[in-house]
Amino acid sequence: MDYTNLYGYYLDEGLKLLDTKEEIEIVKTHGLNSKFTKDLSELRILKITERCNKLIVLAGYF
C-alpha cells in the first residue's frame, strides 16, 4: 500500500487517517529530545514503511 500522501502531516492527524489493522510503530529521528514523548501534535510524518506486517512511521520536525 502507498502511504506517501501522508508525508508532512502532523503525527496525530496522520495516525487518525491511517485506516489499518496492522500494528504501527513510531520511530523518532535522531536529535529529538524528551519533547518527543510529551507533545505529538508538533511532530510530522517523515516516512512510512512496511516491515514484518508492521507499519514503521518515522516522525520528526521539518
Residue frames relative to the residue before (quaternion, step in Angstrom):
aa qw qx qy qz dx dy dz
M 1.0000 0.0000 0.0000 0.0000 0.00 0.00 0.00
D 0.3651 -0.7434 0.5255 0.1947 3.57 -1.08 0.74
Y 0.0992 -0.8199 0.5638 0.0085 3.56 -0.67 1.15
T 0.3421 0.7821 -0.4762 0.2109 3.61 1.21 0.20
N 0.5984 0.5749 -0.3740 0.4142 3.61 1.12 -0.44
L 0.6487 0.5131 -0.3237 0.4596 3.62 1.23 -0.19
Y 0.4493 0.6860 -0.4624 0.3373 3.61 1.24 -0.11
G 0.7833 0.3068 -0.2416 0.4837 3.56 -0.90 0.92
Y 0.5311 0.6094 -0.4211 0.4113 3.59 1.21 -0.28
Y 0.5371 -0.5533 0.5052 0.3876 3.55 -1.23 0.43
L 0.6196 -0.6042 0.3553 0.3531 3.56 -0.99 0.86
D 0.6931 0.4770 -0.3026 0.4478 3.60 0.78 -0.92
E 0.6536 0.4964 -0.3146 0.4768 3.62 1.03 -0.71
G 0.6666 0.5237 -0.2960 0.4401 3.57 0.94 -0.90
L 0.6486 0.5158 -0.3224 0.4575 3.58 1.00 -0.77
K 0.6161 0.5324 -0.3442 0.4674 3.60 1.10 -0.60
L 0.6871 0.4890 -0.2764 0.4609 3.58 1.06 -0.74
L 0.5837 0.5598 -0.3791 0.4498 3.59 1.20 -0.37
D 0.0594 -0.7902 0.6099 0.0033 3.56 -0.41 1.20
T 0.3227 0.7558 -0.4927 0.2861 3.54 0.18 1.28
K 0.3956 -0.6907 0.5541 0.2436 3.52 -1.23 0.55
E 0.5208 0.6510 -0.4039 0.3766 3.57 1.30 -0.18
E 0.5470 -0.5824 0.4874 0.3524 3.53 -1.25 0.49
I 0.2125 -0.7755 0.5849 0.1060 3.57 -1.02 0.83
E 0.0958 -0.7734 0.6258 0.0340 3.55 -0.91 0.99
I 0.2136 -0.7774 0.5818 0.1072 3.57 -0.80 1.04
V 0.0901 -0.7901 0.6063 0.0015 3.55 -0.77 1.12
K 0.3037 -0.7615 0.5423 0.1840 3.57 -0.88 0.90
T 0.4958 -0.6306 0.5010 0.3247 3.54 -1.19 0.50
H 0.6216 -0.5315 0.4091 0.4046 3.57 -1.22 0.37
G 0.7373 0.4142 -0.3030 0.4393 3.55 -1.07 0.73
L 0.5624 0.5693 -0.4149 0.4330 3.59 1.21 -0.11
N 0.2973 -0.7633 0.5508 0.1603 3.53 -1.02 0.80
S 0.7962 -0.2880 0.2095 0.4890 3.59 -1.19 -0.43
K 0.4933 0.6607 -0.4249 0.3736 3.59 1.24 -0.29
F 0.5237 0.6623 -0.3939 0.3632 3.59 1.20 -0.56
T 0.7543 0.3926 -0.2188 0.4786 3.59 0.85 -0.91
K 0.6586 0.5445 -0.3118 0.4155 3.59 1.18 -0.31
D 0.8296 0.0766 -0.0033 0.5531 3.61 0.86 -0.85
L 0.1541 -0.8289 0.5350 0.0549 3.57 -0.05 1.31
S 0.5589 0.6390 -0.3925 0.3539 3.59 1.18 -0.34
E 0.6732 0.4950 -0.3055 0.4565 3.63 1.17 -0.40
L 0.5984 0.5871 -0.3561 0.4127 3.60 1.20 -0.42
R 0.2415 -0.7562 0.5931 0.1343 3.55 -1.18 0.65
I 0.4819 -0.6268 0.5234 0.3176 3.55 -1.23 0.51
L 0.1750 -0.8112 0.5546 0.0619 3.56 -0.68 1.13
K 0.7991 -0.0723 0.0872 0.5904 3.58 1.07 -0.68
I 0.0805 -0.7682 0.6328 0.0553 3.57 -1.13 0.69
T 0.0265 0.7887 -0.6128 0.0417 3.56 -0.84 1.00
E 0.3399 -0.7061 0.5777 0.2282 3.55 -1.27 0.40
R 0.1208 0.7793 -0.6048 0.1111 3.55 -0.90 0.98
C 0.8540 -0.0374 -0.0038 0.5189 3.59 -0.80 1.03
N 0.6691 -0.5209 0.2852 0.4468 3.59 0.84 1.02
K 0.6036 0.5037 -0.3573 0.5043 3.55 1.13 0.71
L 0.3248 -0.7068 0.5868 0.2252 3.58 -1.09 0.68
I 0.1702 -0.7686 0.6117 0.0783 3.56 -0.82 1.03
V 0.1000 -0.8012 0.5899 0.0096 3.58 -0.55 1.21
L 0.1969 -0.7662 0.6049 0.0913 3.57 -0.64 1.17
A 0.0670 -0.8222 0.5649 -0.0170 3.56 -0.61 1.17
G 0.1857 0.7790 -0.5836 0.1343 3.55 -1.11 0.68
Y 0.5682 -0.5769 0.4627 0.3608 3.53 -1.31 -0.30
F 0.4156 -0.6696 0.5493 0.2778 3.58 -1.15 0.60
